[in-house]
Every structure is written in structure tokens, then in C-alpha cells.
Amino acid sequence: MALEEPKDDDLIETSGDINFIFSQDMVENFTAINIDYGSSFFRKGFTITSNRSGGFC
């Protein structure tokens, strides 16, 4: 995950007030991406999973 300005060929998806920017490489290689936020005693933060892998950050 990174904070940056979108490039001309990036895909931008908006959920509420948050823009998610996906590079063309991600769009071509992954058909489904799930971004989840969790907060527990052991862990707090985002989890990103896709249809091709168990998780990545």
C-alpha cells in the first residue's frame, strides 16, 4: 500500500471518501482484490488478499 498520485493508465475505485488506485499491472494480473481492516488484541491494520495469493502488502 502506498500513498501517491494516480498515473494516466491507473484504475481508480472509490468507496465512500476513499480512492483506491490500482496500477495497470495489478488490473491485468488480479481479477479480485479484497481490502479489509481488522482490530484485535494481537493485530490492528489492513489485510489485502487476492484470487491469486494468500496475501500481500
N, C-alpha and C positions, 0 to 999 in steps of 0.2 A: 504494500500500500504506500502510496506517495501523494503528496500534495503538489500539483503542478497545473499549468495551464494546458488546455486541450490543444492538440495539433489538428490540422485540417482533415486528416483521414481517421480521427478517433471517433468512436461511438460514445454518445453521451446519453445516459439513462438517468432520469430524475425520480426520486422517491421523497415526497414531502418537500423539504427545503434543501435536500442533499443531492448534489450531482455526482454520479459515478461515471468516471471516464475510463473507457476501455480502449487499449491500443488495438490496431488492426490485427496484430499477431494473436492477441487473445480472442478476438472475434472469430478468426479463422480456425483456431485450434480447440476452442471450447464451445459446446452448444448450450451448456447450462452452468451458471455460477451462482452459488448461494453465499451471501454475506450475512452473518449472524453475530449478535452481540450477547455475551453472557457475563453474569456476575455471580460468583460463588466464593466460598471460603478459600478455595485453592487457586482460583483463576478469575481474572477480570479482563475482558477485551473482546476483540473481533476474531471470528473464525471464518476463514474463506475455504469453501470446498467447491469442487467441480465434478463434472461427469467423468473426468479422466484421471483424477488423483484423489488421494485421501485428504490433502490439504496443502496449502502453500501460503506464504506471506511475502 
